[in-house]
Amino acid sequence: MTMYSLLQVAAEAASNSRGLGFIGAGIGGGLAVIGAGIGIGRIGGSAAEGMARQPEAAGRIQTAALIFAALVEGVALFAAVIAYQIQGKL
């Protein structure tokens, strides 16, 4: 093998790993958003069910649900930011 072909093989291997890194970062960010959507959906559904069962506690349930949804969203945002930072390092 000549020196040129070795460099060409090395360049192709580097571009393949970079592409796989982009795919991994995209999947990571997507899974974070999907997980947050599922979590917030369950919080909302459970809060609505709780308020329907005990209307007198609706204010406390709504406040707790809002705090829990914010925590889930914060974790998802953190995961998405990390995934995109990983993508930028490639």
Backbone hydrogen bonds, N-H to C=O, Kabsch-Sander energy under -0.5 kcal/mol:
donor,donor_aa,acceptor,acceptor_aa,energy
6,L,2,T,-1.7
7,L,3,M,-2.1
8,Q,4,Y,-2.2
9,V,5,S,-2.4
10,A,6,L,-2.2
11,A,7,L,-2.3
12,E,8,Q,-2.2
13,A,9,V,-2.1
14,A,10,A,-2.0
15,S,11,A,-2.2
16,N,12,E,-1.9
17,S,13,A,-1.9
18,R,14,A,-1.8
19,G,15,S,-2.0
20,L,16,N,-2.2
21,G,17,S,-1.9
22,F,18,R,-2.0
23,I,19,G,-2.1
24,G,20,L,-2.6
25,A,21,G,-2.5
26,G,22,F,-2.3
27,I,23,I,-2.6
28,G,24,G,-2.5
29,G,25,A,-2.4
30,G,26,G,-2.4
31,L,27,I,-2.7
32,A,28,G,-1.8
33,V,29,G,-1.9
34,I,30,G,-2.5
35,G,31,L,-2.6
36,A,32,A,-2.0
37,G,33,V,-2.2
38,I,34,I,-2.3
39,G,35,G,-2.6
40,I,36,A,-2.9
41,G,37,G,-2.0
42,R,38,I,-2.2
43,I,39,G,-2.2
44,G,40,I,-2.7
45,G,41,G,-2.4
46,S,42,R,-2.6
47,A,43,I,-2.4
48,A,44,G,-2.4
49,E,45,G,-2.2
50,G,46,S,-2.5
51,M,47,A,-2.5
52,A,48,A,-1.9
53,R,49,E,-1.9
54,Q,50,G,-2.3
57,A,54,Q,-1.7
58,A,55,P,-1.4
61,I,57,A,-2.4
62,Q,58,A,-2.6
63,T,59,G,-2.1
64,A,60,R,-2.4
65,A,61,I,-2.7
66,L,62,Q,-2.2
67,I,63,T,-2.0
68,F,64,A,-2.6
69,A,65,A,-2.6
70,A,66,L,-2.0
71,L,67,I,-2.1
72,V,68,F,-2.4
73,E,69,A,-2.5
74,G,70,A,-2.3
75,V,71,L,-2.0
76,A,72,V,-2.2
77,L,73,E,-2.6
78,F,74,G,-2.3
79,A,75,V,-2.4
80,A,76,A,-2.5
81,V,77,L,-2.4
82,I,78,F,-2.3
83,A,79,A,-2.3
84,Y,80,A,-2.2
85,Q,81,V,-2.1
86,I,82,I,-2.3
87,Q,83,A,-1.8
88,G,84,Y,-1.8
89,K,85,Q,-1.3
90,L,86,I,-0.7
90,L,87,Q,-0.8
